[in-house]
Amino acid sequence: MISVFIECKDQESALAATLSVLVAGAVEGLVAEVVILDRGSSDGTAQLADAAGCRFLEDPDLRDVVRSARGDWLLLLEPGARPLLGWIDHIGQHLAVGGKAARMSPSREHRLPFLARFRRRASALEHGVLIPKSQAIANAKSGYALESLGRGLAMKRLKCEIVPAAVLSLG
């Protein structure tokens, strides 16, 4: 089972889009918990997280949160990112064989316009990061953002696709 971590600030609608996709993972028994790391939201993020059954933490310490995860693997996502059909099976297969950290493949159908992809700095979590809890604990530092866990890792690319959060902002 995995723990899903999403860090946000005033991103209620983007968070709702991501949470709606994660429901299937919970139903299938893959997702043990969803943890929302809030960085000072003033919108309805807290109410949304509560209604969805997420663990909601305001300005948490990254090291403490990673240690408290229920799953043996962590899936780190941006609010607004949406794994596409088949993600549950692909992640389940990856967990069954163990191995190193992984990320999903970018969606071929839903993506930013060509020039927009080169004009911005991509987030380390843009395509999700699946990381063993033990590795996340070793890499987590107090005072750092969730994205820091996804930087500089050697990762396998999974065959399942994800729609990056940046694409949501276009629609």
N, C-alpha and C positions, 0 to 999 in steps of 0.2 A: 504494500500500500504506500501511497505517496501523500505528502503534505504539500499543498499548493500555497505559495507565498506571493502576494501582490502588494506592492508598495504604491501608495497614492496620496494625492493632495487635491481636493476639490475636483475629483474626476468621477462623480456619481454615475453619469450616463455611460461612460466608458467602462466602469467597473461592472455595471449591470450587464453590458454586452458580453463580457468575459464570464461572469458568473452563470449566465444562462447556458453557456456551452459546457461548463463544468458539471452541471447537474447529471448528465449522462454518465460521467466518470464515477460519481458518487453512487448512482444506482447500480452500476456494474461492479462496485466494490473496489475500484482502483483508488479513488480519492478518499483518504481517511479524514482529512480536514482541509479547510481553506482558512488561511490566516491573512488578515488585512493589516498591513503596517501603515498606519495613518500618520502623515506628517503635518498635521494642523489643518485639516479640512474644516470648512465652515458651511458646506452644503449638506446634503442628506446622506453622505457616505456611511455614517455610523448607523443610521436607521436601515439603510439598504443591507449592510453587512449583518445586522441583527435579524432582519426578516429572512435572509438567506441562510441563517444558521452558521455564519462564519465567526471565527474568533477575531475580535476587533481590538487592536492594540494601538494606543496613541503614543507616538514618539518612543517606541521601544528601543532597547539596546539590541543590536543585531546578534551579538554572541549569545545572549540569553534566549532570544527567540528561536534561534537555530537549534540550540540544545534542547529546547522544550518541544520540538516537533514530534508528532506521533509517528510519522512515517519514517521508514528507513531510507527513503529517497525524497528529495525536494524538487518540485517543479516551480521554477521562478518565472513569473509572467508579468508583463506590463498590463495595466488596466486598458482595456480596449482590444487586446490581442485575442484572437479566436482560433483555437485549434480546429481543423476541419475533419470531416468524416474519416474515421479509421484511426484517430489518434489514440484511442483507448487500447486497441489491439496492438499497435506498434509500440507503445510505451510498455504495455504488459509483457510483450516479447523481449524487449530490451532488459527489463527487470529480471526476467527469468534466466537470461544468460549472464546477468551481472555485467561487469565491465566498467568502462569509464563514463564520464559525463557525456551528455548528448544534447543536441538541439534539433528542433524540427526544421523541415525544409520550408523556404519561403513559398507562399502560394504563387502558382504560375498564372492564375486567373485574376486574383485580387492583389494588386500591388500599386505602388506609387508610380506616377509618370516617370519616364526615363530620366529627364534632367533632375527632377526632385530627388531621385535616389542618390545622386552624386553631390548635391548641394548641402546636404545635412550630415551631421555626425550620427551614425547609427548607435543605438543603445546596445549594450551587451545582452540585453534581455529581449531584443527585437524578435527573435525566433524562438523564444522560450529557452530555458536552460534546465535540464534534468541532471541533477547532481546527487551523488550518494551523501547521506547525512554526515557520515564520518569525514568526508572531504570538505563539506560545507563548514563543519565545526572547526576544522583545522584552518580554514581560510577566513573565517568570520572575525572581524575586528570591531571592537566597541566604537561607536560613533560613525561608522561607515554606513552607506546606503546599500540596499539589496543588490543593486547593479554591480557592486564591487565583487560579489561572489561569482559573477559570470565572466569577469574579465581575465584574459590570459590563460584560459583553460584549453587543454587539448580535448577536443570533443568529436564524437561520432555524429554524423548527420543521419537522423532518422528519415524514413521514407514518408512519414505523415507530414502534411502541410499545415501551415499556420498563416492566418491573415494578420500581419503586423498591426499594432495599435495605430501607427501613423496613417494607415489607410482609412481607419474609421473617421479620422478628423476631416477627410476629404468629402465624405458623404453627408 
